[in-house]
Amino acid sequence: MSSPDPRSVDPGDIEPIGATIAVAFTGAAIGLVGAGVSFVAVDFGVALIGVGVVVALSSPLAYVRMKRLRGG
């Protein structure tokens, strides 16, 4: 299905490793925001750091699992 917008991205065009990098980067960004927020609101900042770590570490695990399911 083609979109008239040349900048649109079809989900099939994203390679698994690219998605892994994007999710890991997002987790790292969440963790860094949490580190900054922790100076003002300690509990909220620590919670954001925890979420960022979980997101960043789950990305490579999901990639490995997907590769095994695809038989690669």
C-alpha positions as CSV (number, residue, x, y, z in Angstrom):
1,M,0.0,0.0,0.0
2,S,1.7,3.2,-1.2
3,S,1.2,6.5,0.5
4,P,1.2,9.8,-1.4
5,D,3.6,11.2,1.2
6,P,7.2,10.3,0.1
7,R,8.4,10.7,3.7
8,S,6.0,8.1,5.1
9,V,7.5,4.8,6.3
10,D,5.9,1.5,5.8
11,P,6.3,-0.8,8.8
12,G,7.6,-3.5,6.5
13,D,10.5,-1.2,5.5
14,I,11.9,-1.1,9.0
15,E,14.6,-3.7,9.6
16,P,14.5,-5.5,12.9
17,I,17.9,-4.1,13.9
18,G,16.7,-0.6,13.2
19,A,13.7,-1.1,15.4
20,T,16.0,-2.5,18.1
21,I,18.2,0.6,18.0
22,A,15.2,2.9,18.1
23,V,13.7,1.2,21.1
24,A,17.0,1.1,22.9
25,F,17.6,4.7,22.2
26,T,14.2,5.6,23.5
27,G,14.9,3.6,26.7
28,A,18.2,5.5,27.2
29,A,16.4,8.8,26.6
30,I,13.8,7.9,29.3
31,G,16.6,7.0,31.7
32,L,18.4,10.3,31.1
33,V,15.2,12.3,31.6
34,G,14.7,10.3,34.8
35,A,18.2,11.2,36.0
36,G,17.5,14.9,35.4
37,V,14.1,14.7,37.1
38,S,15.6,12.9,40.1
39,F,17.2,16.1,41.3
40,V,13.7,17.6,41.7
41,A,11.4,14.7,42.4
42,V,13.5,11.7,43.6
43,D,10.8,9.0,43.5
44,F,9.6,10.0,40.0
45,G,13.1,10.3,38.7
46,V,14.1,6.8,40.0
47,A,10.9,5.4,38.5
48,L,11.8,6.9,35.1
49,I,15.3,5.5,35.3
50,G,13.9,2.0,36.1
51,V,11.5,2.2,33.1
52,G,14.3,3.4,30.8
53,V,16.5,0.5,31.9
54,V,13.8,-2.0,31.3
55,V,13.0,-0.6,27.9
56,A,16.6,-0.4,26.8
57,L,17.4,-3.9,27.9
58,S,14.2,-5.5,26.6
59,S,15.0,-4.3,23.1
60,P,17.9,-6.6,22.4
61,L,16.1,-9.5,24.1
62,A,13.1,-9.0,21.8
63,Y,15.4,-8.9,18.8
64,V,17.0,-12.2,19.8
65,R,13.6,-13.8,20.4
66,M,12.3,-12.6,17.0
67,K,15.4,-14.0,15.2
68,R,14.8,-17.4,16.8
69,L,11.1,-17.4,15.9
70,R,12.0,-16.5,12.3
71,G,14.6,-19.3,12.2
72,G,17.5,-17.0,11.7
